[in-house]
Amino acid sequence: MMIIDAFRTQTWVEPLGWTLLHSIWQGAVITVVTWLVLRRYGVQLRSGTRYAVCCAALGLSVLIPIVTFAWFIVNPERGGMVNPVAAVAPVAGVITPTMIPPSWFAGAVLLLPWVVLAWMIGLFTRALWITSAWLAIRRLVRSATHPADVMWVRVLEQLQRDLRVDHHVGLRVSVLVDVPCVIGWLRPIILLPPATCLCLTAQQLEAVLAHELAHIKRHDFLVNNLQRIAEALLFYHPGAWWISRQIRIEREHCCDDAAVAVCPDVVGYARALTALEVSRSASGPLIAVSGGDLVGRIRRLLSGHENPVSGIAPVTAVTLLLIAIGASALASTASVKQDSSGTMRETSPGPTQEMIRQFDGSRTRQDKVNAIDRLSGDLSAAAWQKLVLIAKRDPDFEVRKEAVSYIAGRATPTAVQELIRLYGAANDRAFKLHVLSYLSGLRTPESTAKIREIADGDMDPVIRDKALDYVLGR
């Protein structure tokens, strides 16, 4: 809970939380559009074009949330005001604003720190996996010291001229890999397992080398690493994983085309892929010749026709469901409007007035605290004004402190301005120190400037010293 409480005071948490929630329906729309394009036009497009479409879709899946986050940072008061219903209603077809309880929006605001924390944990886990994979690749490079046969080096040089690969490409034998694979981007190396030279014919091995050179020419090692970063950022979205899988499938198709151009014996090349798959273990971050959908690749090679994208897979069905969930969670914004002061106004004030009456009818401190807790989850203007009024005028000092904590918990520019006004209107030192502590925790330009002003010129020396401590970070 201490971590969540600390998160609530950070100005970037709420924009990031809204960005993650909006990315659910944004990514779902991108996934469905990509699937429709591949389903309708996939068999008519070259593998390189389909690959470019999928890469663009994954890039958009990362870029749009970044733009969304930047928009929320510039417009902090409108984090929940972007209504995705208009964008996804034609797809979902079942969501209307009247179906969404207003309390859902308030609940989403309270859950944003948890959403951000869960995303950061998942991102950190994926980053550890990527780091361990990178270290494994470095170990492979250091251990691959045995040079390949001179004959195959010459074959590789000839293939480089035929495919117009300008990089210097190393060719080494490694007992740590099961199938031929490419390592590196600026100084690429092709690693061959010892068994490959024995189980494949010269023509088949030449086609395999052409396949790996195609990866180098297309800079697939770099793209694959960028792809894994995108997967880490969007680890929670099944649509991103589906698009990423399509990228790997089309990447292998592109390289198969280059290999077949060198090896006219398509059946022999297909047999080589099958033989390599038998001896293959998971290749992890490596670009291996037997990667992708091997059955689909062989079917495509033997038939000479492009494979259509499969029907709506379970992951696509889940993505469609996420559209409905994401729209439902955010469509509650249709039940609130933003007034000129930047606070929320509820179109149906009945529940708010009931919570206000519950507070006014409370006789004990605990009852008042419980009523304040309920009011804090209501984003209407009436609830906000009541919290401010409690912080200003309630005779119970502890109740006023509780109201201040919930005002500060909003962590919006409006909340900062209200805390500054509360400080200016306060007469007792204890309450001023309490408000000052929350201003220091928000760490916005406005709150920092106010604390410096207090440290420089407040009449109370105790308050000045405390503000100075906050300025100096003590």
TIGU-535240 format. One line per field, with one value per residue (C-alpha): residue number from 1; residue in three letters; x, z, y. Coordinates in pm, 1 decimal, padded with zeros to 6 digits. Layout:
! TIGU-535240
seq = [NUM, ...]
type = [ala, ...]
u = [X, ...]
w = [Z, ...]
v = [Y, ...]
***
This chain:
! TIGU-535240
seq = [1, 2, 3, 4, 5, 6, 7, 8, 9, 10, 11, 12, 13, 14, 15, 16, 17, 18, 19, 20, 21, 22, 23, 24, 25, 26, 27, 28, 29, 30, 31, 32, 33, 34, 35, 36, 37, 38, 39, 40, 41, 42, 43, 44, 45, 46, 47, 48, 49, 50, 51, 52, 53, 54, 55, 56, 57, 58, 59, 60, 61, 62, 63, 64, 65, 66, 67, 68, 69, 70, 71, 72, 73, 74, 75, 76, 77, 78, 79, 80, 81, 82, 83, 84, 85, 86, 87, 88, 89, 90, 91, 92, 93, 94, 95, 96, 97, 98, 99, 100, 101, 102, 103, 104, 105, 106, 107, 108, 109, 110, 111, 112, 113, 114, 115, 116, 117, 118, 119, 120, 121, 122, 123, 124, 125, 126, 127, 128, 129, 130, 131, 132, 133, 134, 135, 136, 137, 138, 139, 140, 141, 142, 143, 144, 145, 146, 147, 148, 149, 150, 151, 152, 153, 154, 155, 156, 157, 158, 159, 160, 161, 162, 163, 164, 165, 166, 167, 168, 169, 170, 171, 172, 173, 174, 175, 176, 177, 178, 179, 180, 181, 182, 183, 184, 185, 186, 187, 188, 189, 190, 191, 192, 193, 194, 195, 196, 197, 198, 199, 200, 201, 202, 203, 204, 205, 206, 207, 208, 209, 210, 211, 212, 213, 214, 215, 216, 217, 218, 219, 220, 221, 222, 223, 224, 225, 226, 227, 228, 229, 230, 231, 232, 233, 234, 235, 236, 237, 238, 239, 240, 241, 242, 243, 244, 245, 246, 247, 248, 249, 250, 251, 252, 253, 254, 255, 256, 257, 258, 259, 260, 261, 262, 263, 264, 265, 266, 267, 268, 269, 270, 271, 272, 273, 274, 275, 276, 277, 278, 279, 280, 281, 282, 283, 284, 285, 286, 287, 288, 289, 290, 291, 292, 293, 294, 295, 296, 297, 298, 299, 300, 301, 302, 303, 304, 305, 306, 307, 308, 309, 310, 311, 312, 313, 314, 315, 316, 317, 318, 319, 320, 321, 322, 323, 324, 325, 326, 327, 328, 329, 330, 331, 332, 333, 334, 335, 336, 337, 338, 339, 340, 341, 342, 343, 344, 345, 346, 347, 348, 349, 350, 351, 352, 353, 354, 355, 356, 357, 358, 359, 360, 361, 362, 363, 364, 365, 366, 367, 368, 369, 370, 371, 372, 373, 374, 375, 376, 377, 378, 379, 380, 381, 382, 383, 384, 385, 386, 387, 388, 389, 390, 391, 392, 393, 394, 395, 396, 397, 398, 399, 400, 401, 402, 403, 404, 405, 406, 407, 408, 409, 410, 411, 412, 413, 414, 415, 416, 417, 418, 419, 420, 421, 422, 423, 424, 425, 426, 427, 428, 429, 430, 431, 432, 433, 434, 435, 436, 437, 438, 439, 440, 441, 442, 443, 444, 445, 446, 447, 448, 449, 450, 451, 452, 453, 454, 455, 456, 457, 458, 459, 460, 461, 462, 463, 464, 465, 466, 467, 468, 469, 470, 471, 472, 473, 474]
type = [met, met, ile, ile, asp, ala, phe, arg, thr, gln, thr, trp, val, glu, pro, leu, gly, trp, thr, leu, leu, his, ser, ile, trp, gln, gly, ala, val, ile, thr, val, val, thr, trp, leu, val, leu, arg, arg, tyr, gly, val, gln, leu, arg, ser, gly, thr, arg, tyr, ala, val, cys, cys, ala, ala, leu, gly, leu, ser, val, leu, ile, pro, ile, val, thr, phe, ala, trp, phe, ile, val, asn, pro, glu, arg, gly, gly, met, val, asn, pro, val, ala, ala, val, ala, pro, val, ala, gly, val, ile, thr, pro, thr, met, ile, pro, pro, ser, trp, phe, ala, gly, ala, val, leu, leu, leu, pro, trp, val, val, leu, ala, trp, met, ile, gly, leu, phe, thr, arg, ala, leu, trp, ile, thr, ser, ala, trp, leu, ala, ile, arg, arg, leu, val, arg, ser, ala, thr, his, pro, ala, asp, val, met, trp, val, arg, val, leu, glu, gln, leu, gln, arg, asp, leu, arg, val, asp, his, his, val, gly, leu, arg, val, ser, val, leu, val, asp, val, pro, cys, val, ile, gly, trp, leu, arg, pro, ile, ile, leu, leu, pro, pro, ala, thr, cys, leu, cys, leu, thr, ala, gln, gln, leu, glu, ala, val, leu, ala, his, glu, leu, ala, his, ile, lys, arg, his, asp, phe, leu, val, asn, asn, leu, gln, arg, ile, ala, glu, ala, leu, leu, phe, tyr, his, pro, gly, ala, trp, trp, ile, ser, arg, gln, ile, arg, ile, glu, arg, glu, his, cys, cys, asp, asp, ala, ala, val, ala, val, cys, pro, asp, val, val, gly, tyr, ala, arg, ala, leu, thr, ala, leu, glu, val, ser, arg, ser, ala, ser, gly, pro, leu, ile, ala, val, ser, gly, gly, asp, leu, val, gly, arg, ile, arg, arg, leu, leu, ser, gly, his, glu, asn, pro, val, ser, gly, ile, ala, pro, val, thr, ala, val, thr, leu, leu, leu, ile, ala, ile, gly, ala, ser, ala, leu, ala, ser, thr, ala, ser, val, lys, gln, asp, ser, ser, gly, thr, met, arg, glu, thr, ser, pro, gly, pro, thr, gln, glu, met, ile, arg, gln, phe, asp, gly, ser, arg, thr, arg, gln, asp, lys, val, asn, ala, ile, asp, arg, leu, ser, gly, asp, leu, ser, ala, ala, ala, trp, gln, lys, leu, val, leu, ile, ala, lys, arg, asp, pro, asp, phe, glu, val, arg, lys, glu, ala, val, ser, tyr, ile, ala, gly, arg, ala, thr, pro, thr, ala, val, gln, glu, leu, ile, arg, leu, tyr, gly, ala, ala, asn, asp, arg, ala, phe, lys, leu, his, val, leu, ser, tyr, leu, ser, gly, leu, arg, thr, pro, glu, ser, thr, ala, lys, ile, arg, glu, ile, ala, asp, gly, asp, met, asp, pro, val, ile, arg, asp, lys, ala, leu, asp, tyr, val, leu, gly, arg]
u = [00000.0, 00289.5, 00395.7, 00043.1, 00014.9, 00346.3, 00222.7, -00087.5, 00124.7, 00318.8, 00179.9, 00277.6, 00091.9, -00261.9, -00173.8, 00018.2, -00269.1, -00520.5, -00279.1, -00259.6, -00638.3, -00689.4, -00418.3, -00641.7, -00906.9, -00654.6, -00445.9, -00759.2, -00876.3, -00531.5, -00529.6, -00874.9, -00797.0, -00469.3, -00648.4, -00914.9, -00650.1, -00454.9, -00772.7, -00906.8, -00588.5, -00320.7, -00311.4, -00280.0, 00015.1, 00378.9, 00530.4, 00737.6, 00424.1, 00245.2, 00555.5, 00554.1, 00182.6, 00238.9, 00547.4, 00350.7, 00067.3, 00303.5, 00475.2, 00138.7, 00049.4, 00352.2, 00339.3, -00026.3, 00001.3, 00312.0, 00117.3, -00174.7, 00051.6, 00199.9, -00150.5, -00253.3, 00060.3, -00022.1, -00391.2, -00380.1, -00740.9, -00872.2, -00724.2, -01060.7, -01240.6, -01132.5, -01436.1, -01355.2, -01720.8, -01740.5, -01435.4, -01532.1, -01912.1, -01926.8, -01722.8, -01873.7, -02222.0, -02360.3, -02218.2, -02415.2, -02336.0, -02659.7, -02547.6, -02241.6, -02277.3, -02109.4, -01924.8, -01717.0, -01524.3, -01445.8, -01338.6, -01109.2, -00937.9, -00871.5, -00734.5, -00493.7, -00193.5, -00249.7, -00267.0, 00060.7, 00230.1, 00121.3, 00246.8, 00582.7, 00625.7, 00544.7, 00775.8, 01058.4, 01010.8, 01022.3, 01330.2, 01507.0, 01422.4, 01554.1, 01872.6, 01930.6, 01874.6, 02125.4, 02382.5, 02320.3, 02386.2, 02713.2, 02818.4, 02740.6, 02958.1, 03248.8, 03225.2, 03198.1, 03570.4, 03585.2, 03594.7, 03383.7, 03530.1, 03699.3, 03467.2, 03160.1, 03328.3, 03375.5, 03013.4, 02902.5, 03110.6, 02955.5, 02606.4, 02685.4, 02768.0, 02454.0, 02227.5, 02418.2, 02493.9, 02755.1, 02827.3, 03123.6, 02961.0, 03141.5, 03078.3, 03155.8, 03070.1, 02918.6, 02816.1, 02582.6, 02325.7, 02093.5, 02015.6, 02185.0, 02118.2, 02229.0, 02380.5, 02454.0, 02357.0, 02660.6, 02901.7, 02676.8, 02786.4, 02620.0, 02652.8, 02631.1, 02589.4, 02836.3, 02555.3, 02421.3, 02717.5, 02665.1, 02286.4, 02229.2, 02342.0, 02564.3, 02271.5, 02048.7, 02314.2, 02371.7, 01999.0, 02012.1, 02304.5, 02109.4, 01818.3, 02044.4, 02203.2, 01854.3, 01801.0, 02123.9, 02034.5, 01691.7, 01842.1, 01612.8, 01831.9, 01777.0, 01405.8, 01367.5, 01521.8, 01295.8, 01007.5, 01093.9, 01101.3, 00751.9, 00640.0, 00776.9, 00591.0, 00265.8, 00304.7, -00050.8, -00216.4, -00289.6, -00339.5, 00022.5, 00140.6, -00073.0, 00072.1, 00423.2, 00371.1, 00254.0, 00572.7, 00786.4, 00586.6, 00616.4, 00986.5, 01058.7, 00847.8, 01059.1, 01380.8, 01240.0, 01180.6, 01548.2, 01656.9, 01435.1, 01584.4, 01922.5, 01800.4, 01562.0, 01497.3, 01203.1, 01130.9, 01492.6, 01480.0, 01156.8, 01321.6, 01616.5, 01379.6, 01211.7, 01544.6, 01657.6, 01330.0, 01374.1, 01701.6, 01582.1, 01518.1, 01372.8, 01601.7, 01493.1, 01609.4, 01809.1, 01707.8, 01696.8, 01622.7, 01351.1, 01162.0, 00803.7, 00519.6, 00717.0, 00411.8, 00272.3, 00610.0, 00644.8, 00286.7, 00355.1, 00681.9, 00531.3, 00204.8, 00355.3, 00061.9, 00039.2, -00136.6, -00440.6, -00442.5, -00632.8, -00987.5, -01062.0, -00819.4, -00883.2, -00646.9, -00848.0, -01168.2, -01007.6, -00904.4, -01263.4, -01367.7, -01105.9, -01264.0, -01588.1, -01413.9, -01198.9, -01492.9, -01712.3, -01450.9, -01410.5, -01758.0, -01867.7, -01707.8, -02019.0, -02206.6, -01984.3, -01895.8, -01607.7, -01685.0, -01470.8, -01274.7, -01147.1, -01356.6, -01623.2, -01997.7, -02230.0, -02543.9, -02734.9, -02650.2, -02872.4, -02602.3, -02374.7, -02639.9, -02707.6, -02337.4, -02335.6, -02639.8, -02467.3, -02171.5, -02389.6, -02581.1, -02266.5, -02219.7, -01885.5, -01545.6, -01527.5, -01862.6, -01738.4, -01415.7, -01612.2, -01837.7, -01532.3, -01390.2, -01710.0, -01716.2, -01357.2, -01459.9, -01717.5, -01572.8, -01870.9, -01835.3, -02071.2, -01857.6, -01540.1, -01687.9, -01804.2, -01453.5, -01309.0, -01573.4, -01495.2, -01122.8, -01191.7, -01459.6, -01516.2, -01465.8, -01285.8, -00917.6, -00870.9, -01166.0, -01023.1, -00689.8, -00867.9, -01038.5, -00704.8, -00548.2, -00819.1, -00791.9, -00416.9, -00476.7, -00633.2, -00283.7, -00424.9, -00348.6, -00692.3, -00601.5, -00271.1, -00447.7, -00702.4, -00428.7, -00261.4, -00591.4, -00646.0, -00301.9, -00368.5, -00705.1, -00576.5, -00508.1, -00355.6, 00002.2, -00077.5, -00316.6, -00075.6, 00202.7, -00030.3, -00121.3, 00243.8, 00344.5, 00102.2, 00217.3, 00573.0, 00467.4, 00295.1, 00616.8, 00454.7, 00596.8, 00309.3, 00349.7, 00728.8, 00698.3, 00453.0, 00682.8, 00974.2, 00754.0, 00663.1, 01027.0, 01123.3, 00853.0, 00611.3, 00563.9, 00584.9, 00950.6, 00851.3, 00664.8, 00949.5, 01200.2, 00977.0, 00927.5, 01302.5, 01352.7, 01118.4, 01302.4, 01637.6, 01493.9, 01558.4]
w = [00000.0, 00061.9, -00301.6, -00424.3, -00196.5, -00332.7, -00687.3, -00630.3, -00569.8, -00896.3, -01175.2, -01447.7, -01298.4, -01392.5, -01755.7, -01790.7, -01639.6, -01878.5, -02165.6, -02078.6, -02057.3, -02387.3, -02552.3, -02503.4, -02747.4, -02968.4, -03012.2, -03059.7, -03345.3, -03508.9, -03478.0, -03628.7, -03919.2, -03985.7, -03984.3, -04222.4, -04464.8, -04460.8, -04486.9, -04783.4, -04977.6, -04828.4, -05108.4, -05366.8, -05195.1, -05199.1, -04875.3, -04845.7, -04862.2, -04600.8, -04382.6, -04417.4, -04326.4, -04008.6, -03909.8, -03959.4, -03745.1, -03460.5, -03490.4, -03466.6, -03164.1, -02988.4, -03135.8, -03066.2, -02688.1, -02681.0, -02851.8, -02616.2, -02311.8, -02443.5, -02501.5, -02144.9, -02007.1, -02198.4, -02101.4, -01750.3, -01671.2, -01962.1, -01890.2, -01879.9, -02128.8, -02445.8, -02522.1, -02736.0, -02788.0, -03110.3, -03244.5, -03151.6, -03154.4, -03520.5, -03423.7, -03084.9, -03171.9, -02824.0, -02600.7, -02514.8, -02251.0, -02063.6, -01989.9, -01792.4, -01423.4, -01338.6, -01052.6, -01301.8, -01403.1, -01042.8, -00977.4, -01280.2, -01141.4, -00810.0, -00990.6, -01215.6, -00976.4, -00960.6, -01341.6, -01371.7, -01105.4, -01274.6, -01612.2, -01463.6, -01302.9, -01633.4, -01825.4, -01578.3, -01612.4, -01991.0, -01972.2, -01760.7, -02020.2, -02305.7, -02110.9, -02042.4, -02412.5, -02511.7, -02270.9, -02416.4, -02765.4, -02648.1, -02507.3, -02841.0, -03025.8, -02786.3, -02798.4, -03179.3, -03255.3, -03495.3, -03858.4, -04126.5, -04414.6, -04678.1, -04946.4, -04766.0, -04707.6, -05083.2, -05143.9, -04897.3, -05072.1, -05407.9, -05257.6, -05112.5, -05461.1, -05607.5, -05337.1, -05323.0, -04951.8, -04880.4, -04518.0, -04421.9, -04301.7, -04080.4, -04103.4, -03802.8, -03662.1, -03312.7, -03110.8, -02903.0, -03181.4, -03333.5, -03664.2, -03883.3, -03746.2, -03775.3, -03491.4, -03507.2, -03721.4, -03792.5, -03791.8, -03867.3, -03819.7, -03949.2, -03708.1, -03838.0, -03616.8, -03707.0, -03801.0, -04069.8, -04299.7, -04271.8, -04304.5, -04593.5, -04954.4, -05096.3, -05285.6, -04977.0, -04757.4, -05022.6, -05010.7, -04629.7, -04646.3, -04896.4, -04651.9, -04374.0, -04603.6, -04687.2, -04314.1, -04308.0, -04618.1, -04472.3, -04132.1, -03964.4, -03655.3, -03575.0, -03656.3, -03441.6, -03142.8, -03190.1, -03216.9, -02879.1, -02722.8, -02861.7, -02719.3, -02379.5, -02384.0, -02498.9, -02314.6, -02181.0, -02524.1, -02715.0, -03035.2, -03027.0, -02986.0, -03283.0, -03504.1, -03385.6, -03479.0, -03827.1, -03866.6, -03794.0, -04038.1, -04320.7, -04242.7, -04307.5, -04624.4, -04759.5, -04690.7, -04832.9, -05160.1, -05168.4, -05093.0, -05364.9, -05615.7, -05545.6, -05499.4, -05782.4, -05607.7, -05396.2, -05270.3, -05158.5, -04976.9, -04804.5, -04694.6, -04561.6, -04351.7, -04217.2, -04128.3, -03947.8, -03755.7, -03623.7, -03456.2, -03351.2, -02998.3, -02916.5, -03081.6, -02859.3, -02992.1, -03282.2, -03647.8, -03742.1, -04074.8, -03921.1, -03753.4, -03821.9, -03920.7, -04072.9, -04195.2, -04362.7, -04515.7, -04667.0, -04797.3, -04955.1, -05114.9, -05261.6, -05383.8, -05515.0, -05372.4, -05078.2, -04771.0, -04662.3, -04305.3, -04086.6, -03966.6, -03646.4, -03408.0, -03031.8, -02982.9, -03230.6, -03050.1, -02724.2, -02891.2, -02996.7, -02637.7, -02518.3, -02742.6, -02551.7, -02212.9, -02288.9, -02424.4, -02129.0, -01874.8, -02035.2, -02173.0, -01830.9, -01923.9, -02129.2, -01802.0, -01684.7, -01837.0, -01772.2, -01651.2, -01703.8, -01381.1, -01491.1, -01242.9, -01329.9, -01328.8, -01300.7, -01514.1, -01249.2, -00905.4, -00697.7, -00559.4, -00483.6, -00281.9, -00088.5, 00007.3, 00112.8, 00331.3, 00485.0, 00581.5, 00721.3, 00926.0, 01067.8, 01443.1, 01499.1, 01352.0, 01197.4, 01025.2, 00877.9, 00760.8, 00592.8, 00423.1, 00298.2, 00156.6, -00042.8, -00160.2, -00283.4, -00538.2, -00690.9, -00958.9, -00968.7, -00896.5, -00598.4, -00435.1, -00499.4, -00351.3, -00046.2, 00012.2, -00014.4, 00223.8, 00477.1, 00455.5, 00515.8, 00783.5, 00962.1, 01338.0, 01374.5, 01286.1, 01199.3, 00962.4, 00788.4, 00751.4, 00598.2, 00341.4, 00253.0, 00192.7, -00058.1, -00232.6, -00268.9, -00385.0, -00708.3, -00802.8, -01069.5, -01131.4, -00987.5, -00669.1, -00643.0, -00677.3, -00413.3, -00168.9, -00223.8, -00149.7, 00159.7, 00285.7, 00230.8, 00409.7, 00710.3, 01043.0, 01257.4, 01221.5, 01244.6, 00950.5, 00742.3, 00806.9, 00705.9, 00376.7, 00319.3, 00349.6, 00073.5, -00149.3, -00117.7, -00215.8, -00538.1, -00686.1, -00960.1, -01079.2, -00906.6, -00573.2, -00582.4, -00651.1, -00361.9, -00120.5, -00221.8, -00166.0, 00181.8, 00263.0, 00158.2, 00319.1, 00558.0, 00887.3, 01094.9, 01141.4, 01208.5, 00879.7, 00698.0, 00830.1, 00731.8, 00380.4, 00349.7, 00447.3, 00165.5, -00080.7, 00016.5, 00013.7, 00380.9]
v = [00000.0, 00240.5, 00200.3, 00273.1, 00576.8, 00704.0, 00642.2, 00851.3, 01161.2, 01124.8, 01339.2, 01089.5, 00791.0, 00890.9, 00981.1, 00654.1, 00456.4, 00609.5, 00547.0, 00176.8, 00147.6, 00328.4, 00116.3, -00188.3, -00069.4, 00111.4, -00204.0, -00412.3, -00189.4, -00205.9, -00586.2, -00629.5, -00393.3, -00578.9, -00913.2, -00782.9, -00650.4, -00979.0, -01183.3, -00984.4, -00905.1, -01134.3, -01393.0, -01114.2, -00944.4, -01040.9, -01166.5, -00847.6, -00632.9, -00840.4, -00814.8, -00435.1, -00421.1, -00623.5, -00420.2, -00098.7, -00236.2, -00325.8, 00011.9, 00187.8, -00023.6, 00127.6, 00478.6, 00556.1, 00493.8, 00716.4, 00994.9, 00932.9, 00961.1, 01285.7, 01420.9, 01336.5, 01503.7, 01822.9, 01795.5, 01641.9, 01727.1, 01523.2, 01183.6, 01014.0, 01233.7, 01053.9, 00842.8, 00535.8, 00448.0, 00644.1, 00459.4, 00106.7, 00115.3, 00006.6, -00301.1, -00383.0, -00263.0, -00323.0, -00050.2, 00260.6, 00522.0, 00458.4, 00101.8, 00216.6, 00309.5, 00642.9, 00474.7, 00276.8, 00587.1, 00677.1, 00319.7, 00332.1, 00641.8, 00467.1, 00160.7, 00353.2, 00321.8, -00053.8, -00071.3, 00118.9, -00094.4, -00419.8, -00290.8, -00190.0, -00533.2, -00705.1, -00472.7, -00533.8, -00910.7, -00891.6, -00665.8, -00927.2, -01192.1, -00973.3, -00902.9, -01272.4, -01350.0, -01082.8, -01227.7, -01574.3, -01436.9, -01282.6, -01619.1, -01783.4, -01531.7, -01579.2, -01958.9, -01984.0, -01985.7, -02280.9, -02154.9, -02321.8, -02519.5, -02303.2, -02443.6, -02311.1, -01975.4, -01943.2, -02047.7, -01782.0, -01515.1, -01605.9, -01591.4, -01249.0, -01123.1, -01279.3, -01133.2, -00803.6, -00826.5, -00559.0, -00654.0, -00863.5, -01184.7, -01433.7, -01807.3, -02024.8, -02365.1, -02384.6, -02687.6, -02466.9, -02417.4, -02677.1, -02505.6, -02241.9, -01893.6, -01530.7, -01327.4, -00957.2, -00661.0, -00443.2, -00739.0, -01037.3, -01396.1, -01712.3, -02004.1, -02359.8, -02666.7, -02945.5, -03183.9, -02949.1, -03003.2, -03378.7, -03420.8, -03176.3, -03197.6, -02926.1, -02771.5, -02774.4, -02615.5, -02350.4, -02264.5, -02250.8, -02009.1, -01797.5, -01792.9, -01662.5, -01403.5, -01278.3, -01216.6, -01014.2, -00813.4, -00728.5, -00629.6, -00882.8, -00917.6, -00548.3, -00562.0, -00874.0, -00695.3, -00392.5, -00633.7, -00785.4, -00439.0, -00378.0, -00712.7, -00609.5, -00277.7, -00443.4, -00773.3, -00747.0, -00721.8, -01045.1, -00847.6, -00730.7, -01089.7, -01199.8, -00924.0, -01010.7, -01375.1, -01271.8, -01066.4, -01372.4, -01584.1, -01331.3, -01272.9, -01640.3, -01633.2, -01347.1, -01535.7, -01859.4, -01675.3, -01575.4, -01932.9, -02081.9, -01838.2, -02000.6, -02359.8, -02458.2, -02790.9, -02675.3, -03028.1, -03066.4, -02733.6, -02836.3, -03160.8, -02961.7, -02747.1, -03059.4, -03221.0, -02907.7, -02883.5, -03236.3, -03135.1, -02791.3, -02667.1, -02324.2, -02070.2, -01781.3, -01445.5, -01592.1, -01563.5, -01932.6, -02095.5, -02316.3, -02035.0, -01923.4, -02155.6, -02442.8, -02639.0, -02329.5, -02249.3, -02596.0, -02588.8, -02249.4, -02370.4, -02684.6, -02529.3, -02207.8, -02010.3, -01773.2, -01906.2, -01702.1, -01581.8, -01824.1, -01762.0, -01573.9, -01741.3, -01747.6, -01455.4, -01247.5, -01337.4, -01225.3, -00901.0, -00836.1, -00897.3, -00649.5, -00387.8, -00426.7, -00431.9, -00128.3, 00068.7, -00030.2, 00073.4, 00415.7, 00482.0, 00600.5, 00932.6, 00994.5, 01041.1, 01325.9, 01663.6, 01893.2, 02245.1, 02554.1, 02506.5, 02164.8, 01962.8, 01704.5, 01766.7, 01466.6, 01461.5, 01263.3, 01411.2, 01183.7, 00948.9, 01244.7, 01425.4, 01106.4, 01077.2, 01442.6, 01383.0, 01081.4, 01299.0, 01575.6, 01318.5, 01154.3, 01189.2, 01018.7, 01087.1, 00739.1, 00785.3, 01112.9, 00950.7, 00670.6, 00926.8, 01119.0, 00796.1, 00742.1, 01104.1, 01077.2, 00816.2, 01053.5, 01285.2, 01521.6, 01892.4, 01863.5, 01592.8, 01792.1, 02109.3, 01917.2, 01777.4, 02128.2, 02264.0, 01989.4, 02067.2, 02435.8, 02437.9, 02108.5, 02157.9, 01822.5, 01868.1, 01498.0, 01505.9, 01813.8, 01632.5, 01332.9, 01555.8, 01717.3, 01375.5, 01284.4, 01620.4, 01570.5, 01213.8, 01342.8, 01471.2, 01704.1, 02073.2, 02154.1, 01967.1, 02154.5, 02489.4, 02390.2, 02290.4, 02627.1, 02801.8, 02587.1, 02681.0, 03050.0, 03034.4, 02837.7, 03009.3, 02734.5, 02612.9, 02238.5, 02248.7, 02456.6, 02204.7, 01922.6, 02091.7, 02179.3, 01812.7, 01715.0, 02001.2, 01875.5, 01524.0, 01632.6, 01775.7, 01981.1, 02314.9, 02497.3, 02316.2, 02356.2, 02728.8, 02767.4, 02583.0, 02807.8, 03111.2, 02985.4, 02912.4, 03265.6, 03475.1, 03301.2, 03484.1, 03164.2, 03057.0, 02694.0, 02675.9, 02851.6, 02599.4, 02306.7, 02446.2, 02493.4, 02129.0, 02028.0, 02251.4, 02099.9, 01747.4, 01686.0]
***
